[in-house]
Amino acid sequence: MIHITDANDSRIAEFISIRDHVLNSKDLIIAEAEKLFLQLRASNKPIHKILATPTFIERHQLTGDNIFAADKKVLESVAGFKIEFEVLVLAEKPKDTPLNQLDNRIIALNGLTSPENVGSIVRSSAAFGIKSILMDEKTCSPYLRRCIRVSMGNIFAMKTHHALNVRGDLKRLKELGYTILSTANIPGSVDVADYKFPEKCILIIGSEGHGIDQDILNLSDTILKIKIDPQVAHLNAANAAAIFLSKMSTL
């Protein structure tokens, strides 16, 4: 291992004050904490550099010229805040899966801008065996640092597809035999408790504030709802997604 004693050491410059938009432009991601490291390593995604405490490096028997050791104070200087984790991992951002190679059951996100909601939905999706996710142009990437943390690294086990034209992609999925399912508590929607999910389907979750775009609702084969007290009106997007995913589960 290579020992680092100064947070400004040029050999670990990629970890210092780096922003998601910079990482994205270079097709890189940063994962923090042991759980995320283990998920990333298990996925066999390319790892560029690891900055960790000596005890973490020894515990996981890490070797190589891309392994950098630093004490907790140096890690905190690099991160810019007090930390609980022992490791930072710089890795290659996973490549998108072509539309026709996604699984038979897909979750799609339409306009979700909260990293917490996106990360939470990814975690729920993985928990219920739905391992393909499609994001439209307005949805934040699940590879943002905050999304990765909230997903507990489960994004690394997912097939992802960032849509450049989500409406065209939905029409293509229909041609491939998928049933398009939207979620909205509106007149004419079907209670998810009474619905039998088809073998091939894509479930769309709408934005936190506005729900699913009307033209996407118009493309849908069925609109599903969760029966709730009308005084509540709507659930948080991540909470609602977890309920729908539990019904859609492949497990």
C-alpha positions in Angstrom: 0.0 0.0 0.0 1.1 3.6 -0.6 0.9 5.8 2.5 -0.7 9.3 2.3 -0.1 11.8 5.1 -1.3 15.0 3.3 -4.9 15.4 2.0 -3.5 17.6 -0.8 -1.3 14.9 -2.1 -1.6 14.9 -5.9 -1.9 11.2 -6.1 -5.3 11.3 -4.5 -6.5 14.5 -6.2 -9.5 12.8 -7.7 -11.1 12.4 -4.3 -10.7 16.0 -3.2 -13.7 18.4 -3.4 -14.9 16.5 -6.5 -18.4 17.2 -7.7 -20.9 14.8 -9.3 -21.0 16.7 -12.6 -17.2 16.4 -12.8 -17.3 12.7 -12.1 -20.1 12.2 -14.6 -18.2 14.0 -17.4 -15.3 11.6 -16.9 -17.6 8.5 -16.5 -16.4 8.0 -13.0 -18.2 7.4 -9.6 -17.1 7.6 -6.0 -18.4 5.1 -3.4 -18.0 5.6 0.3 -18.1 3.0 3.2 -17.4 -0.7 3.5 -20.8 -1.9 2.4 -20.6 0.1 -0.9 -17.1 -1.2 -1.5 -18.2 -4.8 -1.0 -21.2 -4.3 -3.4 -18.9 -2.7 -6.0 -16.3 -5.4 -5.7 -18.9 -8.1 -6.0 -20.2 -6.6 -9.2 -16.8 -6.8 -10.8 -17.0 -3.2 -12.0 -13.6 -1.6 -12.8 -12.0 0.1 -9.7 -9.4 2.8 -10.4 -8.3 3.9 -6.9 -9.0 3.0 -3.3 -8.2 5.4 -0.4 -8.7 3.8 3.0 -7.4 3.4 6.5 -4.6 0.9 6.9 -6.8 -1.4 9.0 -9.4 -1.5 6.2 -6.8 -2.3 3.7 -5.4 -5.1 5.8 -8.8 -6.5 6.7 -9.7 -6.9 3.0 -6.1 -7.9 2.0 -5.9 -5.2 -0.7 -2.7 -4.9 -2.7 -1.5 -2.9 -5.8 -0.3 0.4 -6.8 -3.8 1.9 -6.8 -4.3 1.3 -3.1 -3.6 4.4 -0.9 -3.6 4.3 2.9 -4.4 7.3 5.1 -5.5 7.8 8.7 -9.0 8.9 9.6 -8.0 12.6 9.9 -6.6 12.6 6.4 -9.8 10.9 5.1 -11.9 13.6 6.9 -9.8 16.4 5.3 -10.4 14.8 1.9 -14.1 14.3 2.4 -14.5 17.8 3.9 -16.6 16.6 6.8 -16.6 14.3 9.8 -16.9 10.7 8.6 -17.9 7.3 9.9 -16.5 5.3 7.0 -13.0 4.0 6.3 -12.8 3.9 2.6 -13.3 6.0 -0.6 -13.4 4.1 -3.9 -13.0 5.7 -7.3 -14.5 3.5 -10.0 -15.6 3.5 -13.6 -19.3 4.4 -14.0 -21.2 1.3 -15.1 -22.3 1.4 -18.8 -25.9 1.4 -19.7 -27.7 -1.8 -20.7 -29.4 -1.7 -24.2 -33.1 -1.4 -24.0 -33.7 -4.9 -25.5 -31.4 -6.5 -22.9 -33.3 -5.3 -19.8 -35.1 -7.8 -17.8 -38.8 -8.8 -18.2 -39.8 -6.5 -15.3 -38.5 -2.9 -15.2 -39.0 0.1 -13.0 -38.9 3.5 -14.7 -38.5 6.9 -13.1 -40.2 10.0 -14.7 -38.8 13.3 -13.4 -37.5 12.2 -10.0 -35.0 14.8 -8.9 -34.4 13.8 -5.2 -31.2 11.6 -4.8 -32.7 10.3 -1.6 -35.9 9.1 -3.4 -34.0 7.6 -6.3 -31.5 5.8 -4.1 -34.3 4.5 -1.9 -36.2 3.2 -4.9 -33.1 1.5 -6.2 -32.7 -0.3 -2.8 -36.4 -1.3 -2.7 -36.3 -2.5 -6.4 -33.2 -4.7 -5.7 -34.9 -6.0 -2.5 -37.9 -7.2 -4.4 -35.9 -8.8 -7.3 -36.6 -6.0 -9.9 -33.0 -5.6 -11.3 -33.6 -3.3 -14.3 -34.2 0.4 -14.0 -34.9 3.1 -16.6 -34.4 6.8 -15.9 -35.8 9.6 -18.1 -34.0 12.8 -19.0 -35.4 14.6 -16.0 -34.4 12.1 -13.4 -31.2 12.4 -11.5 -28.6 9.6 -12.1 -28.6 6.7 -9.6 -24.8 7.0 -9.7 -24.7 10.3 -7.9 -22.7 9.9 -4.6 -25.8 10.5 -2.5 -27.9 8.0 -4.6 -25.2 5.3 -4.2 -25.1 5.8 -0.5 -28.9 5.7 0.0 -29.2 2.6 -2.3 -26.6 0.9 0.0 -24.6 0.1 -3.1 -27.4 -2.0 -4.6 -27.3 0.1 -7.8 -24.2 -2.0 -8.7 -26.3 -5.1 -9.0 -28.8 -3.4 -11.4 -29.1 -3.0 -15.1 -29.5 0.7 -15.9 -30.7 2.6 -18.9 -30.7 6.4 -19.2 -33.3 7.3 -21.7 -32.6 10.1 -24.2 -36.2 9.8 -25.5 -38.3 8.1 -22.9 -41.5 8.2 -25.0 -39.7 6.5 -27.9 -38.3 4.0 -25.5 -41.7 3.2 -24.1 -43.1 2.7 -27.6 -40.2 0.4 -28.4 -40.8 -1.6 -25.2 -44.4 -2.0 -26.2 -43.2 -3.4 -29.5 -41.0 -5.8 -27.5 -44.1 -7.1 -25.7 -44.0 -5.1 -22.5 -47.1 -3.9 -20.7 -46.7 -0.2 -19.8 -48.0 0.4 -16.2 -48.2 3.9 -14.7 -48.9 4.8 -11.1 -51.4 7.6 -10.2 -54.3 8.0 -7.8 -56.7 9.2 -10.4 -60.2 8.2 -11.5 -60.2 5.0 -13.5 -57.0 3.7 -12.0 -56.8 0.1 -10.8 -56.1 -0.9 -7.2 -52.7 -2.6 -7.2 -54.0 -5.0 -4.6 -56.3 -6.5 -7.2 -53.9 -6.4 -10.2 -51.9 -9.4 -11.6 -48.7 -8.2 -13.1 -47.9 -9.7 -16.5 -44.6 -11.5 -17.2 -43.2 -8.5 -19.2 -44.0 -5.1 -17.8 -42.5 -1.7 -17.0 -43.7 0.2 -13.9 -43.4 4.0 -14.0 -43.1 6.1 -10.9 -43.7 9.8 -11.3 -42.0 12.9 -9.9 -42.2 14.0 -6.3 -44.3 17.1 -7.0 -46.2 16.5 -10.3 -46.5 12.8 -10.8 -46.3 11.2 -14.2 -46.3 13.4 -17.3 -49.8 13.3 -18.9 -48.5 12.1 -22.3 -46.8 9.2 -20.6 -50.0 8.4 -18.8 -51.6 8.4 -22.2 -49.1 5.8 -23.5 -49.9 3.4 -20.6 -51.8 0.2 -20.9 -53.0 0.4 -17.2 -52.8 3.0 -14.5 -52.4 1.6 -11.0 -53.1 3.1 -7.6 -52.6 2.4 -3.9 -55.8 2.6 -1.9 -55.2 5.2 0.8 -57.2 7.6 3.0 -58.4 10.4 0.6 -57.3 13.1 3.1 -53.7 11.9 2.6 -54.0 12.1 -1.2 -50.5 11.0 -2.1 -47.5 9.0 -0.6 -43.9 10.0 -0.9 -42.6 8.6 -4.3 -40.1 6.2 -2.6 -42.7 4.9 -0.2 -45.3 4.4 -2.9 -42.7 2.7 -5.2 -41.8 0.2 -2.4 -45.5 -0.8 -2.2 -45.9 -1.2 -5.9 -42.6 -3.2 -6.1 -43.6 -5.5 -3.4 -46.7 -6.5 -5.5 -44.5 -6.7 -8.6 -41.9 -8.8 -6.9 -40.2 -11.6 -8.8 -39.2 -13.3 -5.5 
